[in-house]
Amino acid sequence: MCSRIDYFSSDRADEYGNELKNQVEERLKFLASGVKPRKNIDVMKEVYNKIVNKKTEDETLLKKKTKKKKVKTVEDEEVNVQEEEQVEVEKPKKKKKAKVEA
């Protein structure tokens, strides 16, 4: 079962293998002492939820680390205004066509 999960899943994780190993040990305890083991579907759901939660936590941490705040100052705004004015000045002017009367 673990090899199928590894083959078909997009992320490699050892959580499934560890939990399935624990589940086998629970079943052996059931044979020895009669303690009822967890169902396979419950174990798979628990592992899936752990992996999804871990992914979302990792993504939020990554977003927090890469998120940078840019503080605008008055000097930055003045530079931007000056650059815009220079662009407007550098635009070529259109020549007016002379009207020819016939």
C-alpha distance (Angstrom), angle and dihedral (degrees) to the residues before:
residue distance angle dihedral
M1 . . .
C2 3.82 . .
S3 3.79 92.2 .
R4 3.80 90.5 53.8
I5 3.77 91.4 49.9
D6 3.81 90.9 49.7
Y7 3.79 91.9 48.0
F8 3.79 98.0 48.0
S9 3.80 101.1 35.3
S10 3.78 122.4 88.7
D11 3.81 93.1 -142.7
R12 3.78 124.7 55.7
A13 3.78 111.7 -136.0
D14 3.79 132.9 159.9
E15 3.80 93.7 -149.8
Y16 3.81 93.0 93.7
G17 3.80 92.3 50.9
N18 3.79 93.3 47.6
E19 3.79 93.7 48.9
L20 3.80 93.2 46.0
K21 3.80 88.8 51.4
N22 3.80 89.1 51.5
Q23 3.78 89.0 48.9
V24 3.81 91.7 54.2
E25 3.82 88.9 50.7
E26 3.83 89.6 50.3
R27 3.80 89.8 53.1
L28 3.80 90.8 50.8
K29 3.82 88.9 51.6
F30 3.80 87.9 50.7
L31 3.79 90.4 56.9
A32 3.81 91.5 47.6
S33 3.80 102.5 39.6
G34 3.81 108.2 8.7
V35 3.83 96.7 -115.0
K36 3.80 106.8 152.0
P37 3.86 113.2 -117.9
R38 3.81 125.2 -138.0
K39 3.79 118.9 -93.7
N40 3.78 117.9 -102.6
I41 3.82 93.7 -122.4
D42 3.81 90.8 54.0
V43 3.80 92.1 50.6
M44 3.82 92.1 49.3
K45 3.83 91.9 49.1
E46 3.81 91.6 50.2
V47 3.79 92.5 50.8
Y48 3.80 92.4 45.7
N49 3.81 91.3 51.3
K50 3.82 90.8 49.0
I51 3.79 91.4 51.8
V52 3.82 93.6 46.6
N53 3.80 91.8 48.3
K54 3.80 91.1 48.3
K55 3.82 90.9 50.7
T56 3.79 93.3 50.7
E57 3.80 91.3 47.6
D58 3.80 90.9 49.5
E59 3.81 91.5 48.4
T60 3.80 93.0 49.8
L61 3.80 91.1 48.6
L62 3.79 90.3 49.7
K63 3.80 91.3 49.6
K64 3.80 91.1 49.8
K65 3.80 91.6 50.6
T66 3.80 95.1 47.4
K67 3.79 96.2 41.1
K68 3.79 109.5 101.8
K69 3.74 126.0 -176.1
K70 3.78 117.8 -139.7
V71 3.76 114.1 -151.7
K72 3.78 114.4 -153.1
T73 3.72 117.8 -143.6
V74 3.76 130.9 -166.2
E75 3.80 89.2 -107.5
D76 3.82 91.3 57.2
E77 3.80 91.1 52.0
E78 3.80 91.7 49.6
V79 3.79 90.5 51.6
N80 3.79 91.1 50.5
V81 3.80 91.6 49.6
Q82 3.80 91.8 49.5
E83 3.79 91.7 49.8
E84 3.81 91.4 51.0
E85 3.79 91.2 50.4
Q86 3.79 91.4 51.1
V87 3.79 91.1 51.5
E88 3.78 91.1 52.2
V89 3.81 91.8 49.9
E90 3.79 93.2 49.1
K91 3.82 94.0 56.4
P92 3.82 111.8 110.3
K93 3.78 115.8 -114.0
K94 3.77 119.7 -123.0
K95 3.77 117.0 -118.6
K96 3.77 117.9 -127.7
K97 3.78 115.2 -122.5
A98 3.76 114.9 -123.8
K99 3.75 114.7 -121.3
V100 3.77 113.6 -122.0
E101 3.78 114.9 -149.9
A102 3.77 117.3 -153.5
